């Protein structure tokens, strides 16, 4: 008989080890264009983002709880990465999905 062990993954681990992949626009002179906007555009996940992601990943891994609609694929992919000992990778759409979930459900 197998015994289940409950493992909680702290938010700081997901936050530290998560790569977020952004769409890169192929401008004629990309470096010059990015230099001009680097101080204007700053995209980074905030604490609420990682709190929601961590809460749902832990619930999925430990309790088998299906994540909320709209972020289920993101949560399952991150859980899969963690269980396979890979650095979790989020694509732009994943980031957007979680931010939309936060705006709609977390007040």
Phi and psi restraints in degrees (range 20) as a CNS / XPLOR table:
assign (resid 1 and name C) (resid 2 and name N)
       (resid 2 and name CA) (resid 2 and name C) 1.0 -95.1 20.0 2
assign (resid 2 and name N) (resid 2 and name CA)
       (resid 2 and name C) (resid 3 and name N) 1.0 140.0 20.0 2
assign (resid 2 and name C) (resid 3 and name N)
       (resid 3 and name CA) (resid 3 and name C) 1.0 -105.2 20.0 2
assign (resid 3 and name N) (resid 3 and name CA)
       (resid 3 and name C) (resid 4 and name N) 1.0 133.8 20.0 2
assign (resid 3 and name C) (resid 4 and name N)
       (resid 4 and name CA) (resid 4 and name C) 1.0 -83.0 20.0 2
assign (resid 4 and name N) (resid 4 and name CA)
       (resid 4 and name C) (resid 5 and name N) 1.0 138.9 20.0 2
assign (resid 4 and name C) (resid 5 and name N)
       (resid 5 and name CA) (resid 5 and name C) 1.0 -116.2 20.0 2
assign (resid 5 and name N) (resid 5 and name CA)
       (resid 5 and name C) (resid 6 and name N) 1.0 129.4 20.0 2
assign (resid 5 and name C) (resid 6 and name N)
       (resid 6 and name CA) (resid 6 and name C) 1.0 -88.2 20.0 2
assign (resid 6 and name N) (resid 6 and name CA)
       (resid 6 and name C) (resid 7 and name N) 1.0 127.6 20.0 2
assign (resid 6 and name C) (resid 7 and name N)
       (resid 7 and name CA) (resid 7 and name C) 1.0 -123.8 20.0 2
assign (resid 7 and name N) (resid 7 and name CA)
       (resid 7 and name C) (resid 8 and name N) 1.0 125.3 20.0 2
assign (resid 7 and name C) (resid 8 and name N)
       (resid 8 and name CA) (resid 8 and name C) 1.0 -100.8 20.0 2
assign (resid 8 and name N) (resid 8 and name CA)
       (resid 8 and name C) (resid 9 and name N) 1.0 131.0 20.0 2
assign (resid 8 and name C) (resid 9 and name N)
       (resid 9 and name CA) (resid 9 and name C) 1.0 -101.1 20.0 2
assign (resid 9 and name N) (resid 9 and name CA)
       (resid 9 and name C) (resid 10 and name N) 1.0 115.1 20.0 2
assign (resid 9 and name C) (resid 10 and name N)
       (resid 10 and name CA) (resid 10 and name C) 1.0 -65.7 20.0 2
assign (resid 10 and name N) (resid 10 and name CA)
       (resid 10 and name C) (resid 11 and name N) 1.0 150.0 20.0 2
assign (resid 10 and name C) (resid 11 and name N)
       (resid 11 and name CA) (resid 11 and name C) 1.0 -59.1 20.0 2
assign (resid 11 and name N) (resid 11 and name CA)
       (resid 11 and name C) (resid 12 and name N) 1.0 -35.4 20.0 2
assign (resid 11 and name C) (resid 12 and name N)
       (resid 12 and name CA) (resid 12 and name C) 1.0 -66.5 20.0 2
assign (resid 12 and name N) (resid 12 and name CA)
       (resid 12 and name C) (resid 13 and name N) 1.0 -25.7 20.0 2
assign (resid 12 and name C) (resid 13 and name N)
       (resid 13 and name CA) (resid 13 and name C) 1.0 -72.0 20.0 2
assign (resid 13 and name N) (resid 13 and name CA)
       (resid 13 and name C) (resid 14 and name N) 1.0 -45.7 20.0 2
assign (resid 13 and name C) (resid 14 and name N)
       (resid 14 and name CA) (resid 14 and name C) 1.0 -64.4 20.0 2
assign (resid 14 and name N) (resid 14 and name CA)
       (resid 14 and name C) (resid 15 and name N) 1.0 -42.4 20.0 2
assign (resid 14 and name C) (resid 15 and name N)
       (resid 15 and name CA) (resid 15 and name C) 1.0 -62.2 20.0 2
assign (resid 15 and name N) (resid 15 and name CA)
       (resid 15 and name C) (resid 16 and name N) 1.0 -42.5 20.0 2
assign (resid 15 and name C) (resid 16 and name N)
       (resid 16 and name CA) (resid 16 and name C) 1.0 -71.2 20.0 2
assign (resid 16 and name N) (resid 16 and name CA)
       (resid 16 and name C) (resid 17 and name N) 1.0 -35.6 20.0 2
assign (resid 16 and name C) (resid 17 and name N)
       (resid 17 and name CA) (resid 17 and name C) 1.0 -104.4 20.0 2
assign (resid 17 and name N) (resid 17 and name CA)
       (resid 17 and name C) (resid 18 and name N) 1.0 13.5 20.0 2
assign (resid 17 and name C) (resid 18 and name N)
       (resid 18 and name CA) (resid 18 and name C) 1.0 -101.2 20.0 2
assign (resid 18 and name N) (resid 18 and name CA)
       (resid 18 and name C) (resid 19 and name N) 1.0 126.3 20.0 2
assign (resid 18 and name C) (resid 19 and name N)
       (resid 19 and name CA) (resid 19 and name C) 1.0 -98.9 20.0 2
assign (resid 19 and name N) (resid 19 and name CA)
       (resid 19 and name C) (resid 20 and name N) 1.0 131.1 20.0 2
assign (resid 19 and name C) (resid 20 and name N)
       (resid 20 and name CA) (resid 20 and name C) 1.0 -109.2 20.0 2
assign (resid 20 and name N) (resid 20 and name CA)
       (resid 20 and name C) (resid 21 and name N) 1.0 120.7 20.0 2
assign (resid 20 and name C) (resid 21 and name N)
       (resid 21 and name CA) (resid 21 and name C) 1.0 -94.6 20.0 2
assign (resid 21 and name N) (resid 21 and name CA)
       (resid 21 and name C) (resid 22 and name N) 1.0 127.9 20.0 2
assign (resid 21 and name C) (resid 22 and name N)
       (resid 22 and name CA) (resid 22 and name C) 1.0 -110.1 20.0 2
assign (resid 22 and name N) (resid 22 and name CA)
       (resid 22 and name C) (resid 23 and name N) 1.0 150.8 20.0 2
assign (resid 22 and name C) (resid 23 and name N)
       (resid 23 and name CA) (resid 23 and name C) 1.0 -68.7 20.0 2
assign (resid 23 and name N) (resid 23 and name CA)
       (resid 23 and name C) (resid 24 and name N) 1.0 129.0 20.0 2
assign (resid 23 and name C) (resid 24 and name N)
       (resid 24 and name CA) (resid 24 and name C) 1.0 -105.8 20.0 2
assign (resid 24 and name N) (resid 24 and name CA)
       (resid 24 and name C) (resid 25 and name N) 1.0 123.6 20.0 2
assign (resid 24 and name C) (resid 25 and name N)
       (resid 25 and name CA) (resid 25 and name C) 1.0 -83.4 20.0 2
assign (resid 25 and name N) (resid 25 and name CA)
       (resid 25 and name C) (resid 26 and name N) 1.0 133.1 20.0 2
assign (resid 25 and name C) (resid 26 and name N)
       (resid 26 and name CA) (resid 26 and name C) 1.0 -86.6 20.0 2
assign (resid 26 and name N) (resid 26 and name CA)
       (resid 26 and name C) (resid 27 and name N) 1.0 80.4 20.0 2
assign (resid 26 and name C) (resid 27 and name N)
       (resid 27 and name CA) (resid 27 and name C) 1.0 -79.8 20.0 2
assign (resid 27 and name N) (resid 27 and name CA)
       (resid 27 and name C) (resid 28 and name N) 1.0 162.5 20.0 2
assign (resid 27 and name C) (resid 28 and name N)
       (resid 28 and name CA) (resid 28 and name C) 1.0 -59.4 20.0 2
assign (resid 28 and name N) (resid 28 and name CA)
       (resid 28 and name C) (resid 29 and name N) 1.0 -44.9 20.0 2
assign (resid 28 and name C) (resid 29 and name N)
       (resid 29 and name CA) (resid 29 and name C) 1.0 -125.1 20.0 2
assign (resid 29 and name N) (resid 29 and name CA)
       (resid 29 and name C) (resid 30 and name N) 1.0 77.6 20.0 2
assign (resid 29 and name C) (resid 30 and name N)
       (resid 30 and name CA) (resid 30 and name C) 1.0 -57.7 20.0 2
assign (resid 30 and name N) (resid 30 and name CA)
       (resid 30 and name C) (resid 31 and name N) 1.0 -46.7 20.0 2
assign (resid 30 and name C) (resid 31 and name N)
       (resid 31 and name CA) (resid 31 and name C) 1.0 -61.2 20.0 2
assign (resid 31 and name N) (resid 31 and name CA)
       (resid 31 and name C) (resid 32 and name N) 1.0 -46.1 20.0 2
assign (resid 31 and name C) (resid 32 and name N)
       (resid 32 and name CA) (resid 32 and name C) 1.0 -63.3 20.0 2
assign (resid 32 and name N) (resid 32 and name CA)
       (resid 32 and name C) (resid 33 and name N) 1.0 -41.6 20.0 2
assign (resid 32 and name C) (resid 33 and name N)
       (resid 33 and name CA) (resid 33 and name C) 1.0 -64.4 20.0 2
assign (resid 33 and name N) (resid 33 and name CA)
       (resid 33 and name C) (resid 34 and name N) 1.0 -43.9 20.0 2
assign (resid 33 and name C) (resid 34 and name N)
       (resid 34 and name CA) (resid 34 and name C) 1.0 -66.2 20.0 2
assign (resid 34 and name N) (resid 34 and name CA)
       (resid 34 and name C) (resid 35 and name N) 1.0 -36.1 20.0 2
assign (resid 34 and name C) (resid 35 and name N)
       (resid 35 and name CA) (resid 35 and name C) 1.0 -60.7 20.0 2
assign (resid 35 and name N) (resid 35 and name CA)
       (resid 35 and name C) (resid 36 and name N) 1.0 -38.1 20.0 2
assign (resid 35 and name C) (resid 36 and name N)
       (resid 36 and name CA) (resid 36 and name C) 1.0 -69.0 20.0 2
assign (resid 36 and name N) (resid 36 and name CA)
       (resid 36 and name C) (resid 37 and name N) 1.0 -32.5 20.0 2
assign (resid 36 and name C) (resid 37 and name N)
       (resid 37 and name CA) (resid 37 and name C) 1.0 -106.9 20.0 2
assign (resid 37 and name N) (resid 37 and name CA)
       (resid 37 and name C) (resid 38 and name N) 1.0 -0.2 20.0 2
assign (resid 37 and name C) (resid 38 and name N)
       (resid 38 and name CA) (resid 38 and name C) 1.0 -61.0 20.0 2
assign (resid 38 and name N) (resid 38 and name CA)
       (resid 38 and name C) (resid 39 and name N) 1.0 -30.3 20.0 2
assign (resid 38 and name C) (resid 39 and name N)
       (resid 39 and name CA) (resid 39 and name C) 1.0 -85.4 20.0 2
assign (resid 39 and name N) (resid 39 and name CA)
       (resid 39 and name C) (resid 40 and name N) 1.0 -16.5 20.0 2
assign (resid 39 and name C) (resid 40 and name N)
       (resid 40 and name CA) (resid 40 and name C) 1.0 -89.1 20.0 2
assign (resid 40 and name N) (resid 40 and name CA)
       (resid 40 and name C) (resid 41 and name N) 1.0 -45.1 20.0 2
assign (resid 40 and name C) (resid 41 and name N)
       (resid 41 and name CA) (resid 41 and name C) 1.0 -101.2 20.0 2
assign (resid 41 and name N) (resid 41 and name CA)
       (resid 41 and name C) (resid 42 and name N) 1.0 120.5 20.0 2
assign (resid 41 and name C) (resid 42 and name N)
       (resid 42 and name CA) (resid 42 and name C) 1.0 -135.8 20.0 2
assign (resid 42 and name N) (resid 42 and name CA)
       (resid 42 and name C) (resid 43 and name N) 1.0 112.3 20.0 2
assign (resid 42 and name C) (resid 43 and name N)
       (resid 43 and name CA) (resid 43 and name C) 1.0 -112.0 20.0 2
assign (resid 43 and name N) (resid 43 and name CA)
       (resid 43 and name C) (resid 44 and name N) 1.0 117.3 20.0 2
assign (resid 43 and name C) (resid 44 and name N)
       (resid 44 and name CA) (resid 44 and name C) 1.0 -152.7 20.0 2
assign (resid 44 and name N) (resid 44 and name CA)
       (resid 44 and name C) (resid 45 and name N) 1.0 149.6 20.0 2
assign (resid 44 and name C) (resid 45 and name N)
       (resid 45 and name CA) (resid 45 and name C) 1.0 -75.4 20.0 2
assign (resid 45 and name N) (resid 45 and name CA)
       (resid 45 and name C) (resid 46 and name N) 1.0 137.9 20.0 2
assign (resid 45 and name C) (resid 46 and name N)
       (resid 46 and name CA) (resid 46 and name C) 1.0 -93.5 20.0 2
assign (resid 46 and name N) (resid 46 and name CA)
       (resid 46 and name C) (resid 47 and name N) 1.0 179.8 20.0 2
assign (resid 46 and name C) (resid 47 and name N)
       (resid 47 and name CA) (resid 47 and name C) 1.0 -62.6 20.0 2
assign (resid 47 and name N) (resid 47 and name CA)
       (resid 47 and name C) (resid 48 and name N) 1.0 -38.1 20.0 2
assign (resid 47 and name C) (resid 48 and name N)
       (resid 48 and name CA) (resid 48 and name C) 1.0 -62.3 20.0 2
assign (resid 48 and name N) (resid 48 and name CA)
       (resid 48 and name C) (resid 49 and name N) 1.0 -39.2 20.0 2
assign (resid 48 and name C) (resid 49 and name N)
       (resid 49 and name CA) (resid 49 and name C) 1.0 -56.5 20.0 2
assign (resid 49 and name N) (resid 49 and name CA)
       (resid 49 and name C) (resid 50 and name N) 1.0 -51.4 20.0 2
assign (resid 49 and name C) (resid 50 and name N)
       (resid 50 and name CA) (resid 50 and name C) 1.0 -71.2 20.0 2
assign (resid 50 and name N) (resid 50 and name CA)
       (resid 50 and name C) (resid 51 and name N) 1.0 -30.1 20.0 2
assign (resid 50 and name C) (resid 51 and name N)
       (resid 51 and name CA) (resid 51 and name C) 1.0 -63.4 20.0 2
assign (resid 51 and name N) (resid 51 and name CA)
       (resid 51 and name C) (resid 52 and name N) 1.0 -47.5 20.0 2
assign (resid 51 and name C) (resid 52 and name N)
       (resid 52 and name CA) (resid 52 and name C) 1.0 -65.4 20.0 2
assign (resid 52 and name N) (resid 52 and name CA)
       (resid 52 and name C) (resid 53 and name N) 1.0 -44.9 20.0 2
assign (resid 52 and name C) (resid 53 and name N)
       (resid 53 and name CA) (resid 53 and name C) 1.0 -62.5 20.0 2
assign (resid 53 and name N) (resid 53 and name CA)
       (resid 53 and name C) (resid 54 and name N) 1.0 -47.8 20.0 2
assign (resid 53 and name C) (resid 54 and name N)
       (resid 54 and name CA) (resid 54 and name C) 1.0 -62.7 20.0 2
assign (resid 54 and name N) (resid 54 and name CA)
       (resid 54 and name C) (resid 55 and name N) 1.0 -44.6 20.0 2
assign (resid 54 and name C) (resid 55 and name N)
       (resid 55 and name CA) (resid 55 and name C) 1.0 -58.2 20.0 2
assign (resid 55 and name N) (resid 55 and name CA)
       (resid 55 and name C) (resid 56 and name N) 1.0 -45.3 20.0 2
assign (resid 55 and name C) (resid 56 and name N)
       (resid 56 and name CA) (resid 56 and name C) 1.0 -74.6 20.0 2
assign (resid 56 and name N) (resid 56 and name CA)
       (resid 56 and name C) (resid 57 and name N) 1.0 -35.4 20.0 2
assign (resid 56 and name C) (resid 57 and name N)
       (resid 57 and name CA) (resid 57 and name C) 1.0 -65.4 20.0 2
assign (resid 57 and name N) (resid 57 and name CA)
       (resid 57 and name C) (resid 58 and name N) 1.0 -45.0 20.0 2
assign (resid 57 and name C) (resid 58 and name N)
       (resid 58 and name CA) (resid 58 and name C) 1.0 -61.6 20.0 2
assign (resid 58 and name N) (resid 58 and name CA)
       (resid 58 and name C) (resid 59 and name N) 1.0 -42.7 20.0 2
assign (resid 58 and name C) (resid 59 and name N)
       (resid 59 and name CA) (resid 59 and name C) 1.0 -64.2 20.0 2
assign (resid 59 and name N) (resid 59 and name CA)
       (resid 59 and name C) (resid 60 and name N) 1.0 -38.0 20.0 2
assign (resid 59 and name C) (resid 60 and name N)
       (resid 60 and name CA) (resid 60 and name C) 1.0 -69.6 20.0 2
assign (resid 60 and name N) (resid 60 and name CA)
       (resid 60 and name C) (resid 61 and name N) 1.0 -47.4 20.0 2
assign (resid 60 and name C) (resid 61 and name N)
       (resid 61 and name CA) (resid 61 and name C) 1.0 -67.6 20.0 2
assign (resid 61 and name N) (resid 61 and name CA)
       (resid 61 and name C) (resid 62 and name N) 1.0 -46.8 20.0 2
assign (resid 61 and name C) (resid 62 and name N)
       (resid 62 and name CA) (resid 62 and name C) 1.0 -86.1 20.0 2
assign (resid 62 and name N) (resid 62 and name CA)
       (resid 62 and name C) (resid 63 and name N) 1.0 -35.1 20.0 2
assign (resid 62 and name C) (resid 63 and name N)
       (resid 63 and name CA) (resid 63 and name C) 1.0 -114.5 20.0 2
assign (resid 63 and name N) (resid 63 and name CA)
       (resid 63 and name C) (resid 64 and name N) 1.0 -5.4 20.0 2
assign (resid 63 and name C) (resid 64 and name N)
       (resid 64 and name CA) (resid 64 and name C) 1.0 69.0 20.0 2
assign (resid 64 and name N) (resid 64 and name CA)
       (resid 64 and name C) (resid 65 and name N) 1.0 18.0 20.0 2
assign (resid 64 and name C) (resid 65 and name N)
       (resid 65 and name CA) (resid 65 and name C) 1.0 -72.7 20.0 2
assign (resid 65 and name N) (resid 65 and name CA)
       (resid 65 and name C) (resid 66 and name N) 1.0 126.0 20.0 2
assign (resid 65 and name C) (resid 66 and name N)
       (resid 66 and name CA) (resid 66 and name C) 1.0 -68.8 20.0 2
assign (resid 66 and name N) (resid 66 and name CA)
       (resid 66 and name C) (resid 67 and name N) 1.0 129.3 20.0 2
assign (resid 66 and name C) (resid 67 and name N)
       (resid 67 and name CA) (resid 67 and name C) 1.0 -65.0 20.0 2
assign (resid 67 and name N) (resid 67 and name CA)
       (resid 67 and name C) (resid 68 and name N) 1.0 160.7 20.0 2
assign (resid 67 and name C) (resid 68 and name N)
       (resid 68 and name CA) (resid 68 and name C) 1.0 -58.6 20.0 2
assign (resid 68 and name N) (resid 68 and name CA)
       (resid 68 and name C) (resid 69 and name N) 1.0 150.9 20.0 2
assign (resid 68 and name C) (resid 69 and name N)
       (resid 69 and name CA) (resid 69 and name C) 1.0 -58.1 20.0 2
assign (resid 69 and name N) (resid 69 and name CA)
       (resid 69 and name C) (resid 70 and name N) 1.0 135.4 20.0 2
assign (resid 69 and name C) (resid 70 and name N)
       (resid 70 and name CA) (resid 70 and name C) 1.0 102.5 20.0 2
assign (resid 70 and name N) (resid 70 and name CA)
       (resid 70 and name C) (resid 71 and name N) 1.0 -27.9 20.0 2
assign (resid 70 and name C) (resid 71 and name N)
       (resid 71 and name CA) (resid 71 and name C) 1.0 -123.6 20.0 2
assign (resid 71 and name N) (resid 71 and name CA)
       (resid 71 and name C) (resid 72 and name N) 1.0 8.8 20.0 2
assign (resid 71 and name C) (resid 72 and name N)
       (resid 72 and name CA) (resid 72 and name C) 1.0 -61.0 20.0 2
assign (resid 72 and name N) (resid 72 and name CA)
       (resid 72 and name C) (resid 73 and name N) 1.0 -42.7 20.0 2
assign (resid 72 and name C) (resid 73 and name N)
       (resid 73 and name CA) (resid 73 and name C) 1.0 -65.9 20.0 2
assign (resid 73 and name N) (resid 73 and name CA)
       (resid 73 and name C) (resid 74 and name N) 1.0 -41.0 20.0 2
assign (resid 73 and name C) (resid 74 and name N)
       (resid 74 and name CA) (resid 74 and name C) 1.0 -60.3 20.0 2
assign (resid 74 and name N) (resid 74 and name CA)
       (resid 74 and name C) (resid 75 and name N) 1.0 -50.2 20.0 2
assign (resid 74 and name C) (resid 75 and name N)
       (resid 75 and name CA) (resid 75 and name C) 1.0 -62.1 20.0 2
assign (resid 75 and name N) (resid 75 and name CA)
       (resid 75 and name C) (resid 76 and name N) 1.0 -44.7 20.0 2
assign (resid 75 and name C) (resid 76 and name N)
       (resid 76 and name CA) (resid 76 and name C) 1.0 -65.5 20.0 2
assign (resid 76 and name N) (resid 76 and name CA)
       (resid 76 and name C) (resid 77 and name N) 1.0 -37.9 20.0 2
assign (resid 76 and name C) (resid 77 and name N)
       (resid 77 and name CA) (resid 77 and name C) 1.0 -67.3 20.0 2
assign (resid 77 and name N) (resid 77 and name CA)
       (resid 77 and name C) (resid 78 and name N) 1.0 -41.7 20.0 2
assign (resid 77 and name C) (resid 78 and name N)
       (resid 78 and name CA) (resid 78 and name C) 1.0 -65.0 20.0 2
assign (resid 78 and name N) (resid 78 and name CA)
       (resid 78 and name C) (resid 79 and name N) 1.0 -43.1 20.0 2
assign (resid 78 and name C) (resid 79 and name N)
       (resid 79 and name CA) (resid 79 and name C) 1.0 -60.7 20.0 2
assign (resid 79 and name N) (resid 79 and name CA)
       (resid 79 and name C) (resid 80 and name N) 1.0 -42.8 20.0 2
assign (resid 79 and name C) (resid 80 and name N)
       (resid 80 and name CA) (resid 80 and name C) 1.0 -61.2 20.0 2
assign (resid 80 and name N) (resid 80 and name CA)
       (resid 80 and name C) (resid 81 and name N) 1.0 -43.7 20.0 2
assign (resid 80 and name C) (resid 81 and name N)
       (resid 81 and name CA) (resid 81 and name C) 1.0 -61.2 20.0 2
assign (resid 81 and name N) (resid 81 and name CA)
       (resid 81 and name C) (resid 82 and name N) 1.0 -44.8 20.0 2
assign (resid 81 and name C) (resid 82 and name N)
       (resid 82 and name CA) (resid 82 and name C) 1.0 -64.3 20.0 2
assign (resid 82 and name N) (resid 82 and name CA)
       (resid 82 and name C) (resid 83 and name N) 1.0 -45.8 20.0 2
assign (resid 82 and name C) (resid 83 and name N)
       (resid 83 and name CA) (resid 83 and name C) 1.0 -66.4 20.0 2
assign (resid 83 and name N) (resid 83 and name CA)
       (resid 83 and name C) (resid 84 and name N) 1.0 -26.2 20.0 2
assign (resid 83 and name C) (resid 84 and name N)
       (resid 84 and name CA) (resid 84 and name C) 1.0 -92.2 20.0 2
assign (resid 84 and name N) (resid 84 and name CA)
       (resid 84 and name C) (resid 85 and name N) 1.0 6.7 20.0 2
assign (resid 84 and name C) (resid 85 and name N)
       (resid 85 and name CA) (resid 85 and name C) 1.0 60.3 20.0 2
assign (resid 85 and name N) (resid 85 and name CA)
       (resid 85 and name C) (resid 86 and name N) 1.0 37.8 20.0 2
assign (resid 85 and name C) (resid 86 and name N)
       (resid 86 and name CA) (resid 86 and name C) 1.0 -108.7 20.0 2
assign (resid 86 and name N) (resid 86 and name CA)
       (resid 86 and name C) (resid 87 and name N) 1.0 155.9 20.0 2
assign (resid 86 and name C) (resid 87 and name N)
       (resid 87 and name CA) (resid 87 and name C) 1.0 -68.7 20.0 2
assign (resid 87 and name N) (resid 87 and name CA)
       (resid 87 and name C) (resid 88 and name N) 1.0 123.3 20.0 2
assign (resid 87 and name C) (resid 88 and name N)
       (resid 88 and name CA) (resid 88 and name C) 1.0 -60.1 20.0 2
assign (resid 88 and name N) (resid 88 and name CA)
       (resid 88 and name C) (resid 89 and name N) 1.0 135.4 20.0 2
assign (resid 88 and name C) (resid 89 and name N)
       (resid 89 and name CA) (resid 89 and name C) 1.0 -123.1 20.0 2
assign (resid 89 and name N) (resid 89 and name CA)
       (resid 89 and name C) (resid 90 and name N) 1.0 126.7 20.0 2
assign (resid 89 and name C) (resid 90 and name N)
       (resid 90 and name CA) (resid 90 and name C) 1.0 -110.7 20.0 2
assign (resid 90 and name N) (resid 90 and name CA)
       (resid 90 and name C) (resid 91 and name N) 1.0 136.1 20.0 2
assign (resid 90 and name C) (resid 91 and name N)
       (resid 91 and name CA) (resid 91 and name C) 1.0 -92.1 20.0 2
assign (resid 91 and name N) (resid 91 and name CA)
       (resid 91 and name C) (resid 92 and name N) 1.0 169.4 20.0 2
assign (resid 91 and name C) (resid 92 and name N)
       (resid 92 and name CA) (resid 92 and name C) 1.0 -54.1 20.0 2
assign (resid 92 and name N) (resid 92 and name CA)
       (resid 92 and name C) (resid 93 and name N) 1.0 -44.6 20.0 2
assign (resid 92 and name C) (resid 93 and name N)
       (resid 93 and name CA) (resid 93 and name C) 1.0 -62.2 20.0 2
assign (resid 93 and name N) (resid 93 and name CA)
       (resid 93 and name C) (resid 94 and name N) 1.0 -34.4 20.0 2
assign (resid 93 and name C) (resid 94 and name N)
       (resid 94 and name CA) (resid 94 and name C) 1.0 -64.2 20.0 2
assign (resid 94 and name N) (resid 94 and name CA)
       (resid 94 and name C) (resid 95 and name N) 1.0 -46.5 20.0 2
assign (resid 94 and name C) (resid 95 and name N)
       (resid 95 and name CA) (resid 95 and name C) 1.0 -59.2 20.0 2
assign (resid 95 and name N) (resid 95 and name CA)
       (resid 95 and name C) (resid 96 and name N) 1.0 -46.6 20.0 2
assign (resid 95 and name C) (resid 96 and name N)
       (resid 96 and name CA) (resid 96 and name C) 1.0 -63.3 20.0 2
assign (resid 96 and name N) (resid 96 and name CA)
       (resid 96 and name C) (resid 97 and name N) 1.0 -42.0 20.0 2
assign (resid 96 and name C) (resid 97 and name N)
       (resid 97 and name CA) (resid 97 and name C) 1.0 -60.4 20.0 2
assign (resid 97 and name N) (resid 97 and name CA)
       (resid 97 and name C) (resid 98 and name N) 1.0 -43.8 20.0 2
assign (resid 97 and name C) (resid 98 and name N)
       (resid 98 and name CA) (resid 98 and name C) 1.0 -68.6 20.0 2
assign (resid 98 and name N) (resid 98 and name CA)
       (resid 98 and name C) (resid 99 and name N) 1.0 -41.3 20.0 2
assign (resid 98 and name C) (resid 99 and name N)
       (resid 99 and name CA) (resid 99 and name C) 1.0 -62.9 20.0 2
assign (resid 99 and name N) (resid 99 and name CA)
       (resid 99 and name C) (resid 100 and name N) 1.0 -39.3 20.0 2
assign (resid 99 and name C) (resid 100 and name N)
       (resid 100 and name CA) (resid 100 and name C) 1.0 -65.3 20.0 2
assign (resid 100 and name N) (resid 100 and name CA)
       (resid 100 and name C) (resid 101 and name N) 1.0 -41.0 20.0 2
assign (resid 100 and name C) (resid 101 and name N)
       (resid 101 and name CA) (resid 101 and name C) 1.0 -59.9 20.0 2
assign (resid 101 and name N) (resid 101 and name CA)
       (resid 101 and name C) (resid 102 and name N) 1.0 -43.0 20.0 2
assign (resid 101 and name C) (resid 102 and name N)
       (resid 102 and name CA) (resid 102 and name C) 1.0 -62.9 20.0 2
assign (resid 102 and name N) (resid 102 and name CA)
       (resid 102 and name C) (resid 103 and name N) 1.0 -46.9 20.0 2
assign (resid 102 and name C) (resid 103 and name N)
       (resid 103 and name CA) (resid 103 and name C) 1.0 -61.5 20.0 2
assign (resid 103 and name N) (resid 103 and name CA)
       (resid 103 and name C) (resid 104 and name N) 1.0 -37.4 20.0 2
assign (resid 103 and name C) (resid 104 and name N)
       (resid 104 and name CA) (resid 104 and name C) 1.0 -83.1 20.0 2
assign (resid 104 and name N) (resid 104 and name CA)
       (resid 104 and name C) (resid 105 and name N) 1.0 -30.1 20.0 2
assign (resid 104 and name C) (resid 105 and name N)
       (resid 105 and name CA) (resid 105 and name C) 1.0 -122.0 20.0 2
assign (resid 105 and name N) (resid 105 and name CA)
       (resid 105 and name C) (resid 106 and name N) 1.0 -14.3 20.0 2
assign (resid 105 and name C) (resid 106 and name N)
       (resid 106 and name CA) (resid 106 and name C) 1.0 -118.3 20.0 2
assign (resid 106 and name N) (resid 106 and name CA)
       (resid 106 and name C) (resid 107 and name N) 1.0 97.6 20.0 2
